[in-house]
């Protein structure tokens, strides 16, 4: 019986974790539990083991974690960065403050949003509950502190007086006062009942980032960018201590529950512990690899949780001053962390727009797949589709076997983030460009470095192979383009002339020319045999983002922040067309196989198709996401992007006339949250699997997604096994118009 109870409890715990993990999609598309929920749950999840059967239209399942991690839930709803999150005194609510100008309330047992407090006219930096849990005080860039009645969800006071942005606000232990910290270099005390300013605490020489009362309310500690923490007597308003030791800006300070210690968090990457009675430093907590934004004691004072721009929350044992846990999962800097009243949970707020809840007691490993440890961008297929190369901010390139989704090579050598990776035409080499100022060549068959191309004096933005694979051209922030011999690794030309960063370069189809795009507003043409400039293409009125040759090499198309695509005659260097119509900067352009069409993508999530002869727009397609990588299908009827295939209305010219492009039988496309078929929602992506980049092999119906967390996910599909409605081509690829689905609804 005892064993039965234990098994039942384990199942109940697993079911609870499963429901919390999937809560946000359960409310929108509950049947996704049987697809996304089971596919992305950890391998050891009892719910997954018991209920995941064969999903006929998924032929390669994503690799997932082995066990549930410390992360319990992700609260989504804010539309911009989340600056802080805090538990209510009874632990049943979380309040989060955001750059979207709102404070949001969340029910912690189920993770559901239960209130939106609107009224601030600029970003909200912090929110805090009163001791009795009836009020919230929020601090904003609009120079005010606002009080909110939680039961009514209404604003009940506006505290005005600061002359600059208010960074934080906190209630006194007796609930009678509020202390607010501001960029006007002051801390102000407010009488809540009267709604009036009570004291102004002056002395800091720079912005004050936070202020907090001691447990008995007799002191206030303030943290400032003047590198100090200052202690103040609340009854007199006089300074009674200066805590010095940090070597950089101090972001926050907090008292321990017994009032004997102060913990401060700093840009110097440390948390420091101070004796509140003497002002002496009594501990330095080191381990973060980036700025520390906040530190907070657990209710029993035994732990400190610190939040950092290294994307982690760290737990520290205050008795020995040692790190005892690293909570990883956020994909952007973590602005704050706070314990629940019982100390069992930590809530963290991040610039990835999420609040995450963590279990501090579990000792289970998070079971994250081995792979990249930082943002992945980009990921590219080899020409034969058998390999994928992914480049990451973790300084590595990784090779993946597309038939299994398994990692088959880790290419280590770069000492800074990798900006691009590309296969050679014969698939034997990969060239990677990095912020470490080098290009590295890698042998794909053995996964070893076979060349380091050194010479650039600033970061390298891109590297591409010549059509015959014998050369590499690289573009750099040192204002140069360089040519390299891939067989020797030697530099064979420095193409100088640009007066600002060079963002991209491309070979002509015959390899005789290179075109380069620069922030100096120009495109330059170079003769690869001599290394001499043979054309200066001027006309853009802002930075040039990309450049591409037409298939016959007679034209170059360039895209720019000036919202235009420009066409240039390579033989004369003269502008022969300005394609105008985009309302935002243009990221990339590509020619159709016959050179008669150009497709261009813009940051406002549109793709335009242009007639290169008439210089007119043929069609405009709205896309769910911003497109950066594009290529026409061989027949010119469809547009392949990093997110998937876009259906074009017009095919190639035939006898001078455009024809209606035949509809696709299926079209795989991935947005931030959904994998779609024919623009109909198919499979929901949990937060940890959402894309920083993606690439699609349409022949194999294989999708590869790189994530901010460093995860690379492979999923392949058999569309013949889908319900018939999915195989009906969508009327358009417009987001929101044909974004309807059946599976999970």
N, C-alpha and C positions, 0 to 999 in steps of 0.2 A: 504493500500500500504506500509505503514511504517512497519507493522508487517511482511509483505511478504519479504521486503528487509532484515529485521533482520533475518528471518529464512533462507534466501538464503545465507547471510553472514556466519551464523553459519554452514550451510552445507559446504560452501566453505572452511572455516577454518578447519572443521573436515576432509574434503577430503585431504587438504594439509597435515595435521598431519598424516593421514593414508598413503599417498604416501611416505612421508619422512621416516616413520617408516619402510616401506617395500622396500625402494629404492634398497638396495643391492641385494635382491632376485628378484626384478622385472627385473633387468638387466640380470639375469642368467636364471630364470625360471618364466616368467611373469604370468603364469596361477596359480602359488602358491598364488597369490592375493586372489583367490576364496576359498582357503583352509586354508593355514597358516595365511594369512592376516586377514581374517574374524574371524577365531577361536581365534587368540591371540590379536585382537584389544580390547580396553576397552569395557565393557558392554554397556556404554552409547553412544559409537561412533555411529553417525548417519549412517555412511557407513555400519557398522556391523548390526545395527538394520534393515536397509533397504534391505540388500542383503544377510545376512546369512540365508540360508535355511537349511533344513536337509541334512547333509552329510551322506549318508547311511552307509558308512563304519566306521564312528566314532560314537561309542555307548556311550562313556562318554567324554564330552567336557572338556577341561582344564578350571579350574577356573582362571579368569583374573581380572585385576584391574577394578575399576568402572569408572574412568575417565582418560583422558590423563594426564600424569605427566608433570613436568617441563622439563623433558628430551625430546628434539625435535628429535635428531638424533644421531646415533652412526656411526662413520666413521671407517671402517675396511679396512685393507690393510697391515699395518706393520706386520712384522713377529716376532717382539720381543717388549720389553717394550717401551712404548712411554714416553719420558722424559719431553717434553714441547710442547705446542701448542700456537699459537699466530695469531691474526687477522691481515690482511693487513690494511693500513690506511683507505681505502674505504670500508672495511668490506666484500668485495666480495670473499676473499681468506682466507684460514687458512693454515699455515705452521706448520707441526709437525715434531719433532726430535725424533729419536728412536735409541735404541741399535742395530737395524739391519743395522746401518751404513749409513742410508739414511735420507734425509729430503723429506717429501711428501707435495705436494700442493693439496688443496681441494677447490672445488667451493662451497661456503657456501649456496647459494640459493637451490641447488639440492643435495649437499653432495657428489658429484662425485669427484674422484681423477683425477687431471688434470696435474700432473707432479711428477716425481721422480728424485731428485737431488742426484746423486751418485758420489763419489770421496773420501770421508773419508775412512780411513783404519781401523778405530775403531769406537766404539759407539759415537753417536752424542748426546750431552747433552742439547743443546739449539739451537733455530733458531729464528731470529728476522728480521722484515722488516725495510728497510730504510724509512725515513720520506716521500719520494716521492713514495714509494711502488715499485720502480724499482729494488732494490737489496735485497738480503737476506744474512745475516751473520750467520754462524753456528759455534759452538764451539764443540770441540771433544776431546775424550781421546787420539787421535793421536797427541796431543800437538799443533794443528794448529787451526786457525780461517780461514774459507773459505768464499769468497764472490761469490755470484751467480747472474747472470743476469736472471731475471724472464722471460722476454719475449722470450729469447733464450733457457732457461732451461740449461744454461752452466755455468761452473765454470769460474770466471774471475780473481780471485786473491787467493793466499795462503799466509797468514800472519804467519810467523814462528819466534820464539824467546823464547816462554815459554819452560821451561825445565821439565814440568810435565803436566798432564791432564788439559785441559781448560774446566772450568765448565760453563761459560756463556760469551756472547758477546752482546754489545748493541751500537747502533748508537747515536751520539750526536745530539741535536735538529737541528743543522744547516747541518747535514749530512756529515761533513768534517772529523770527528773522529770516531773511535771505541774504546770502553773500554772493555777489556777482563779480566776475573777473573780466577785464576788458583790455582791448588794445589801446585804450587811452591811458594805460600805465597805472590805473587805479583798481582797487577793490572797493566796492560799495556795499554797505549794509542797509537793508530795507526793512521797515516795520510793515509786516504783512497786513495787520488789521487796519492800519491807517493808509497803506499804499504809498507811504512817503519814504524818502531817503533818510537814513538814521545817522550814518557815518560815512566818510570818505577816507580810505586808508591809502596814503601816498608815501612813496619812497622808492619804488622800483624805477629802474632807468630804461626799461623796455616793456613791450607788451606783457600783460599778465595773462597766462593761459588758463589757470585754474585757481580756485580757492575752495577751502574745505574747513568746516568747523571741527574742533576736537570733540570727543564724546561728551564732555561735560559742558560744552558750549562756551568755555572761557577763552579759548584761543581760536584764531584763524591762521591756517597755513596757506601761503600763496606761492605759486610757481611762475617763474618769469623767464623770458628770453634774455634777461640780463645774467643768466647762468646761476641764479640764486633761488633759494626758497626762503621766504621771510615769515616770521611768526608775529602775530598781532594780538594784543589784548582787546577783546571785543567790548569791554565796558568803557575803556578809555580811548580806544582807537590808536594807541601808541604801539610802535614796533618794539618787540621784546626779544628778537633773535634773528640772525642772518646765517643760513646754512650754506656754506660755500665748499666746493669740491668738484662739482661737475665742470667738465672742460668744454661744454657746449650748451646750447639752449635747453632750458628745463620746461617740459611740457605739462607735467602734472605733479601734484603732491597729495598725499592722503595720510590720515592718522590710522594707527592700529586700533582695534576695538577697545583696548584698555587705555589708549591715549599715550602710551609710553614711547611709541616709535612713530616716525614719519618715513614714508617711502616716497621717493621722487623718481620720475622717469625723464630721460633726457635724450637729446639728439646725439650724445656721445656714446649711444648704444648700451648704456648701463641703467640699472635701477640701483639707487643708493638708499641705505637704511640709516636713519639718524635717531639719536636719543633726544626726545622732545624736551626733556628737562635741562639738558646741558648744551644741546646743539652740536654735539660731537657725532662724527660719522662712525657707524658701527658695522657697516657691511657694504660691499660692492657686489652686485649680482650681474655677472658677465656671461654672455652666451648669444644674445641677439646679434645678428649680422647687419642690422639697419637701425634707424632711429627708433627709440621707444616712445610711444605716444602717451601711454597711461599705465598706471600700476594701481592695484587695489588689493586690500587684505581680505582673506576669507573671514567669515563671521567669528571663527574661533581664534583668528590671528596666527594660525600655524602656517598658512600659505599666503603667497603673493602671486597674483596673476598679472602678467604684463603683456601689452599689445604693441605690435611693432610693424614698421613698413617692410620687414622681411616676410610678411604675410602669415606670421605665426602668432599664437598666444603661448606663453610659457608660464609654467607653474614652478614656484620656488619654495623650498622649505626654509622658513625664516629662522629656525633654531640653528641650522648649520650653514645657511647662506648658499645652498646648492640647488641647481636645477633638478626637478624631479619629473617633469613631463613637458612635451612639446605637442601642442594641438595644431595640427596642420590640415588644411582644406580650403581656406580662403584663397582666392585668385588675385587679390589686390591687397594693398596695405590694410592692416587692421588698426582702426582708429581708437577703439576702446574695448575693454572687457570688464565684466562685473560678475560677482558671485550671487547665486540665489540665497535666500535667507538661511536655508539649512546647509549651504555650502556644497551641495551635491552637484549643482549645475553651474556652468559659466555661460554667459551670453556675450557674444562678441559682435561688434559692428564693423563693417568693412566698406571700403570704396568699391568692392565688387557688387554693391547695391544690396547686399544681404545681411541679415542677422543670423548667426548660427548658435545653436545650443549644444553644449558639450557636457558629457558625463565625466566628472572629475574622479570618480571612484573606480571606473573600469580599468583593468590592467591589460585588456586585450589589445593586441597590435591592430592597427587599422587595416592591414591586409591589402594595401595599395599595390597594384601591379608595378613591377620594376619597369622603369622606362625613364622618360625625361622627368626632370624635377622642377622645370619651370616652363613658361609659356612656349608653345610650339607654333612656329610660323617660319616658312611654309612647309607643306608636305607635297611631294611630287612623285608621280609614277615614272618608272623606267620606260623606255620606248616599247618594250615587249610586254609591259604590264605585270611582270613577275615580281618586281620589287617596288617598294616605296622608300624614299629617303625623306626623313623629317629633320628639320633644322630647329634649334631651340636656343632660348636665352640661357640655358644651362651650360653653354659652351660646347655642346656636342651635336653631331649628326648621327642619327640612328637609321639602320637599314631594317626593313621588315619584309617577310615573306608573305606575299598577298594570298597565297593558297591556304595558309594556316593562320595568318594574323600574328605569327610569332616574330619576335625580334631576332634578327640573324646577324647583327653587327652593331657595335658601338664605336663610332669613329671619334676618338679623343685626341686632342692636340691643341685646339684653339684655347686661348686664355681669356677670351671674352665672348660675348654672345654672338651667335651665328645668324647672319641676316638673310642668307639665301643658300640653297643647295640645288644643283642641277646635274642630271646625267649627261654623259657624252653621247653622241649619236650612236656609237656602237655598244653602249651600256657598260663598258668596261671601267669607266672612271666616273667619279663624282667630284665636282668642283664646289667648294664651299667658301663663302665670303664672310668676313667677320669684323667686328669692332676692334679686334686685336691688330688690325692693319694688314692682315695677310689673307691670301687665298691658299687653300690647301687642296691637294689632289689626293684622291683615295681610290685604291684598287678594290672594286666591288666584290671580286671573287674571293679575296682573302680578308677583306675588311681592314686593310692596313694603309697607312699614310704612305704615299709614294712621291710626294713633292710638296715643298713649302715655297710659295711664290711671295717673296719679300721685296719691298721697295716702296710701297705706299707709306706716306707719313701721317695718314689719318685713317679713320674707319673705311672699310670697303663695303659699299652698298649692294653691289651685284657683280656676278661673274657669269659669263655665258661662253659656250663653246662655239667655234667656227663650224660651218656646215660639214667640213671634213674631219672635225675633231682634233685637228693638229694644233690649234691655237685656242687660247682663252683671252677674252677681253674683259677688263675689270673697270668699274666706275667707283670713284672714291671722293670722300669729303676733302681730300687734299687738292681738289680742283683738277685732277688729271684722269686720263684714261690710259691704261697700260695694256700692252700686248705681251703674251707669254707663250713660249713654245712648250707644249705639254710633254714632249718626249724628253726634254732636258730640264724643264723647270726654270729655264733662263728667261729673263726679261729681254724682249726683242724690239721694244719701242715704248717711249713715253710720249703720249699725245697731249701736248700742253697748249693752252690757249684760253680755256674757260677761266672766268674770274670768280667763280663761286662753286659750291659743291656740285659734283656730277652724280645724278641719281640713278641713271641707267645708261646702258649702251647696247647696241645690237649690230650683228653682222648683216651685210647684204646677202641675198641668196647665193651669189657666186663667191662670197668671202673676200671680195676685193675692196669693199668699203666697210667702214664702221660709222655708225651714227651715234652721237651722244647727246643726252638731254641734261640740262643744268638749271640750277636755281638762278643763274645769271640771265635767264629769259631767252637763251639761245639754244639752237641745235647746231651741232658742228659735224661735218663730214670729214673723214680721214681716209687716206690711201694706205691700206695695210702693208703694201710692199715697201713704201718709203717712210711711213709714219708721219707724213706731212698732212696738214690741214688742206682740204680741197674744196671746202664750202662752209660758209657762215650763214646760217639760216636765221634771219632776224624778223621779228614781227609780233611774237607773243609779248604781252604786257605784264606778265607775271611768271612765276616759276614754271618750268617745264617738267612734267612728271614722268613722261615715258615717250619712247620713240619706237617705230616699227617700219620695216620695209614692206613694200608690196611684193607679191610673189615673183614678178618679173624684174624687181629691183629698180624700176623707173621712178617710183614714188616713195616718199617717206611721209608717214603720218605722225604728228606729235600732239600730245595732250598737255593741258596746262591748267593752272589755277585761275587763268583768265576766262575760264568757262568755254573755251573753244578747242576744236580739233583743227589743225592746219595741215594742208597737203603741200608738199614741196617736190619740185622736179629735181631729181638727183644729178642730172646732166648739167643743169644750169644753176642750181642752187636757188632758183626763184620760187617764190610762193605761188601756187597755182590754185589755191582754194582755201576758203575759211568756212568751216562748218560750224554755224552758230545756231543756238537753240537751247543748249543746256543752261540751267539756272543755277548750277553749282559747279565747283571745280571738277574737271574731267580727269579720271584716274588712269585709264588705259584705253587703247584702241587696237583693233585687229582687222586685217583685210580678209575678204572672202577669197576662196581658192583662185577665182578668175580675176581678182583685183578690182571688180566693178562695184563692190560694196565695202563699206567700212562700218564696223560696230564699235561704239564708244560707250563707256560706262562712267557714271557720275556719282559723286558722294550723296546726291539726293535720292539714291536708290532707283535710278532709271537707266535703261540701256536704249540708245538710239541707233537706228540703222540708216545709213546714208548712201545715196547714189553718188559715186565719185565723179561721174561725168557731169551730172546736172548740179552737184553740190547741194542737194536738197534732202530733207528728212523723208524717209519712206515709212517708217513706223517707230513708235515709242512703246517700250515695254517697261512697266513698273515691276520692280523686284522686291521680294521681302527683305533683302539685305543688300548692303553695298557690295558690288562686284568689282574685283580687282584683276582677276585672271580670266581671260577669255580666249577661245579658239573656235573657228568654224569647223563643222563636220566636213568630211572630205567632199561630200556632195553639195556643201554650202547651204543646206536646208535648215540646219539647226545650229545653235550656239552652245558650245560646251564651256562651262564656267567652273570655278572651284567649288561652287555649291551644287552643281548639277547641270542638267540640260534645259535650255530655254527654247521653247517652240517659237519659230519665226513664222510670220504670216506670209512673207514673200520668199520665194526661192530664187535661185540664180536667174540671170537674164537668159532668155531663149529666143533667139531671133530678134533681139531688141525689146522683147516684152517680158514683164515679170509675170510669174505664175504663182498661184497659191501653193504654198508648201504643203505637202501631204502631212496629216497629223501623225504624231508619234503614237505607237501602240502603248508605250509606257515611257515615263520621264521621271527619273529619280532626282530629287532636289532636297537639300537640307537647309533649314533656317536655324536660327539660334536655338529654338525649343523643339522643333519638329523635323522628322524625316517625312517627306511627302512622296506620293506617287501621283503623277499628273496633277500636281498642286493640290492634292487632297490629303489631309493629315493622316499619316499612317502609324508612326511610332514616336511617342513623346520622349524627349531627352531630359533626364534628371540634370540638376545643376552641374554636377561634377563632370558630366560628359558633353557639355555644350562647347561649341566650337570657337577656337581662335583662328583656325584655318581648316579647310577641308579639300578633298580632291575625290573625283569620281571616275571609276572605270566603267563606262557605259556598256561595254561589250560583256563584261562579267557581272554587271549590276552590283559592283562592289563600291562601298562608300568607306572612306578613311577620314576620320575626324581627329584633329589635333586640338587639345584643350589648354586653357590657361594654366591648369594644374600640372601640365606635362604629360598627361595621359594621351595615348594614341589608340583610337578605337576603330576596329574593323568590323563591318557588318555587310553581309551580302544577301541578296534576295532572289527568289524565284517568282517573278510576277505572274506566271501562268497559274499559280496556286492562289492568287488573290481573288476576292469577290469580283464579279463581272463589272460592277459599277466603277471600280478603280481603273479598269482598262478603257473606260470611256474618256477620250481626250478632253481636257478642260478647254473651255471656250477661250480663255486668255491666261497668261501667266501673271496676271495682276494680283498682287497681295490683297487679301480682303475680299476680292470678288469671286474667286474660284477656290478659295481656301476652305473648302468644306470636306469633311471626311466621314467615313462610315465606321471603320474599325475603332472601337472604344467609345462609341456614341450610342 
